[in-house]
């Protein structure tokens, strides 16, 4: 068992070779449970930020070990884990998808809060089912590089605003933040972790307790308690340093992020499925789910993402009742518009469950819709990668026209096929797109 634990740790190493070797060894000696009905199609890895520092390889292994039916990587602003996730899925025998999440500006909702609290016009938005990273020299690759540079500039600007307020623990992006990531894609949470580590090093006598008491306005005993709960400390520091009302916060404008329609166009050009994201239904922008969905569908969005944990995993029964009702409204609106629903728990904050229990009382009414959405996006990933036939692409529009029900049934049937193995994937790749499409479609029809 200790050897297995070491291999599990190696799956989070910054060496891709070490991660794959550890996975292959573990798969060879692990008896996995049969796949159940739960899915997590939205999980961040250490390529953007994962609370446990988990790599895509580790997440795929844990998903397979937990008996998930399918797993979806969803990193913020990057596709660095794409090939790794696809390969890990083949090794472990698990259905996988790869998504990307970012923030964009939605001009039609510029005066109201949507799903980025306190930031009118700003919306989280996703692309689902990427099967390749855009070539750097292509138009899509150049756009992607530009957005990545913009994200880096936002990080530098955030640090520059914070440092003058805490000169004792001032940090530098290259020196203090970049080493926390495997591929030079730090997020706001990495920046906060760097400040916390700098405080611990700068004040070895008490680990920074007195400093945090002054900076966060806490009693000494409360600051000491926080040092024993690092995730809680980081959340407190993040609120004080970077969130609305904090001394490093800057209110975004329409120039802070790409326009939503530009992001949607980029997703389509990459062969991905542009995806609407939903917070919890309590903001002005989300108060009328149908209006919000139709607005973003007009730009080309073709699926939705929900993090159900926000609506059912609440301590206050009254708040839970309101948000569960909102969840029901949003699922009903999405289903009425035939939008596949992607769900997951993110895993970018300590204490989040690895997976939602779709058989639990709160989510069982929507379990079929959530599983259907997972299957559709798995089907898109298979057909897009091996047959060039994506859910939101021109070929699917020609084949199905406006009959979204028929399109959903077809992609779901392909997604429901047994997970690919490495030999089967090699066979499909060798067939070429037309024969691979026929093979997958015929196999799905037989099933």
N, C-alpha and C positions, 0 to 999 in steps of 0.2 A: 504493500500500500504506500509506503514512503517513497518508493521508486515512482509509482503512479503520480503522487503529489508533485514530485520534482518535474515529471514530464508535463503536468498541467501548468506548473510555473513557467516552464520553457515555452509553452504556447503563447505566453505574453512577452517573450523576449523581443527586442527590436530587430533581431535577425530573422528575416523571412524564411531562410533555410532551416534555422533551428525550429521555428514554429511548425513548418510542414513535417519535418522529421519526427517531432514529438507527437503530432497528430497521427501520423501513419503508425507509429508504434502503439499508441493508445487504442486506436481503432482495432488493431490486430489482436489486442488482448482484452477488449471490453465486450461484455454481453449487453447489448442495448435492448431496452424495452420496445415492444411494438408501438408504432406511432399511434397516438391518441388523437383527440379532436382539437387540442389547443394549438395556437399559433402565436408567434411574436414576429410581426412583419415590419417592426420599426424599432431597431436597437442600434444605439451608437457604439462605436468601437474606439480604441485608443487613437485612431487616425483623426478623430475630432475630439471627443471627450467621453470616456466611459468611467463611471465612478470607481470601478474596481481595476481600471487599467487593462481591461480585457481586449485582446486582439480579435479580429474577425475569425481567425482559426479557433480560438478559444470559445467564442460565442457559438460557432457552429457545433463544436463538440458538446458544449453544455446543452444546447438545444436538442441534439440527438440523444444525449444521455437522459434528458428530461422527458423524452417521448413526444416532442413536438411534431406536428404534422408538417410544418414548414417554418422557415425562418427568413427574415428580411433584414439585411444590413441597411442602416440609414445614417450615414455620417453627414456632418454639417459642412457644407461648402466644398467638399472634396469627394473624389472617387478613388482614393488611393487604395481602398480595400476591395476593389471590384474583382480583379482576377483571383485574389486570394480567397475570397468568399466562394466564387464559382468552383474553384479547385477543391476547397475544403468540403463543399457540398458533395462533390463526386466521391471524394475519399471516404466521407462519413456516411454516404447514402442518405442525404437529406435534401429535400426540395428547398431551393433558396432563391431570393431575389435581391437586387441591389438598388437602393434608392439614394437620393440626395435631397437634403433639406437646406433651405436658406431663407432669407427675408427679402421681401420685395415691396414696392410701393404701388398701391392700387388706387389710381386717381379717382375712380368712381366713388370711393369711400374715403376720400381725403379728409373729410371733416369729422369722421367718427372712428372710434376705437373698434378694431376688428378682433384680432387674436394676439396682438402684442400689447400687453397691458400698459395703458397710459400713453400710447403712441398712435394717434389717429393716422389712418391711411396706410400703416405698416402691417403687412400680413406675412405670416410664415407660409411658405409654399414649398412644394416638393416636386421632384421628378421621380417616377417609379419605373423599375424594370430596366435600368441601364444594363447593356451587355458588353459594352466596350468603352474605353476612355477615349474621348475625341483626340485625334491626332493634333499635335501642337501647332502644325502649320496650316491646318484647316480653318475655315471661318469659325466653326464651333470651338476649336481648340484655342484660337486667339481670343475669342470672347471669354472662354473659361479662364484663361490666364489673366485677362484683365480683371475679372471679378475676384480672382484669388489675390491679386495685388491690392485691390481695393480693401479686401478683408484684412490684409497685412497692414495697410495704412491705417485702418480703423484701430487695430491693436496698438500701433505705435502712438497714435493720438490719445488713446485711452490712458496708456502708461504716462504719457507726458502731462496729462491733466491730474493724474493721481500723485505722481512723485513729489510735487511741491508740498503736498499736504502731509506727507509722511517721509521726510528726508532721511530719517534714521534707517528706513528699510527700502529706499529707492532701488528700483530694479532696472535692468536693461533687457530688451527683448532677446537679443542674440545670446547673451551670457546666462540669463536666469530662466527664460521661458522655453526657448527652443529645445534644450536638453530634455524637457518633459514630454516631448512628442517624438514619434518615430520617423516623421516625414515632414517636418517643418510646416505644420498646419495648426498652430496653437489657437485656442479659443479664449473667450473671456474667462472661463473657469480655470484654464491653465495659468492665466495671468494672476488670478486670485491665489491659486496654490503657490505660485512663486513668491508672492508677498508674505504668505504665512510661513513658508520655509525660511525666507530672509529674516523674519522676525525671530524665529527660533534660534537662528545662528547669531543674530545681532545681540540677543539678550540671553546668553547661556545660563545665567544665574537662576532665572525664573522662567525660562522658555518664552518670554515675551508677555507674561501675565500682566505686569504693571503697564506695559505699553498698550496692550489691548484694552485694559480697563479704561485708560485715558482716551484712547482713540475711539472706542465704541461706546463710551459713556456707561460702563458697567461697574458694578461693585467688584472689589478685588476677588471675593469668593466666586462670583459668577464668572469672572474671567478665567480663574483657575479651573473651574468646572469645564469651560469651553475647551481648554487645552487638552482635556482628556477625551474630547469628542470632536475629532478633527473635521468630519463632515459638517457638524453644526457650526464650528468656528468659521469654516469657509463660506457657509451660507450667510452668516452674520457679516463677514467682511465684504462679501459680494454686494450685499444690500447697502452697506455704508460707502463702498468704494465706487461701484459701477452701476447700480440700478437707479431708477428715478428718485431724485432727492439726494442721492449720494454725491460726494464732491468730484467724482470723475465722470458723472453722467452728462451727456449732451443730447438734447432733444433732437431726434432725427427729422429730416425733411425729405421731400421727394427726391433730392439729389443724394441722399445717404445710401440708397439701395437701388438696384436696377428696377425699372418698371416691370410690373407683373406680366404684361403682355410680351415684353422682351424675353423674360425668363421662360415663358410658355413656348415661344417660338424656338428658343434654344433647345428645350427639351424635345420638341418634335423633330428638330433637325438632327438630334442625337439618337432618334429612334426610341426615346423614352415616353412614358405616359405622364403628361402634366397633371399634378394632383393638388386639389384643394385641401387645406388643413383646417381643422376645427378645434377650438380650445375647450369651451364648456357651455356655450350658448347663452352666457349671461351679459355679454357686451352689446352695445348698440348695433354694431355691425353684424352680429350673429343672431340678433333678435328675430329676424325673419329669415329662416334658413333657406327657403325656396328662392328668395330674391338674391341672397348671397351666392347660392349655387349657380343660378342662371346667369348672373353677372360674370362669374369666372368661367362658366362653360362657354360663354360667348367669346372668350379669349382663346379657347381651345382646351381647357381643362377637361379631363375625361374620367377622373376617379377622385375619391376623397380619403383623407386620413383622419383617424380618431385615436386619441390616447384615452381609452375608457377609464383608466385608473383615476383620472381627474373627476369623474362623475359618479363613481360608486365608492371609492375607497376614502371616505370622509368620516371624521369623528362626530361632527354635528349632524344629528338626524334630520333636522330641518333643512340644512344646506344640501344634504344628500338627496332628500326628496325632490327639491327644486331641480338639482342638476341631473338626477335620473330622469325626470320628466323631459328636460331639455334634450337629453341623449335620445330618448324615444322619438321626439319630434324630428331630430336631425336624421336619425336612421330612416325614419319613414319618408322624409323628403328626398333623401339620397336614393332610396329604393324606388320611389315613384319616378325618378329621373333616370333609372337604370345605371346609376353610378357604382362601380365596384368600390367596396369599402375595405380599406387597409387599416389594420390596428396593430398596436404594440405598446410597450411600456417605456421605451426610450433608454433606460438604464444609464442616464447621465446624472443621476442624483442618488446619493446613498439611501438605502432603505426601500427602493422601488422593487416590486415583485418582478421575478424573471419573466413571468408570463401571467396573463389574465386567465382566470378560471371561467371558461365559457359555459360550464355547467352550474356555476353558482347562480343564486337567485337573481342577482342584479343583471347579469349579462345573458342568461339563458334565452330570453325572448329574442335576442339578436344573434345568437350563435350561428344559425344557418346563414345569415347575411354575411357575417364576418368570415366564416369558412369559405363561402362562395367567393368573396372578394379575394381571399388568399389564393384560391385555386385559379381564378382568372389571371392574376398577376404572375403566378408561377407559369401558367400556360403562355402568357405573353413572353416571359423570359425565354422559355424553350423555343418557341416559334420565332422569336426575334433573333436569337443567337444562331440557330442552326438553319432557319429557313428564310430569314429576312422579312418575316411577316409579323409586324408589331401591331398591338392592339389599337394604337392611335395612328397607324400609318396609312398610306394611300391604298395599299393592297387590301387591307381590311375594309376600308371605306368602299372600295369598288365591289368587294365580295358581299358585304352586308348592307350597304346603303344606310338608311336610317333605322334599320331593324336592330336596335341595341339589344333586345332580348335574345335574338338569334346569335348575335356576336358574343354575348356573354356566355351563352350555353356552349358555344364551340370552344372558346378559350378555357372555360372551366373544365370541359371534358379532357382537354390536353393537359391542363395543370393537374388533374386528378390521376394521371398515369403514375406508375411506380417511380420513385426517385431514380435519376440517372446514375449509372456507374461510370467509371472511367472508360471501360471498353465500349459501352453503348454510346457514350459521348463521342469517342473517336470514330465509331461507325457513322454516326449522324454527320459529323464534320466531313468525313470522306465522301458522303453521298452527294454533296452539293445542295444548294437551297431547294430546288424543285423536288428532288427525290426525298429530301428530309421532310419537307412539308407533307408530301403524300404519305410517308411512313408514319409520321406522328398523327396525322388526321385519321388514317386507317386504323391505327392501334387504338386511338381514342374511341372510334366508332364501335370497334369490337368490344371494348370494355363497357 
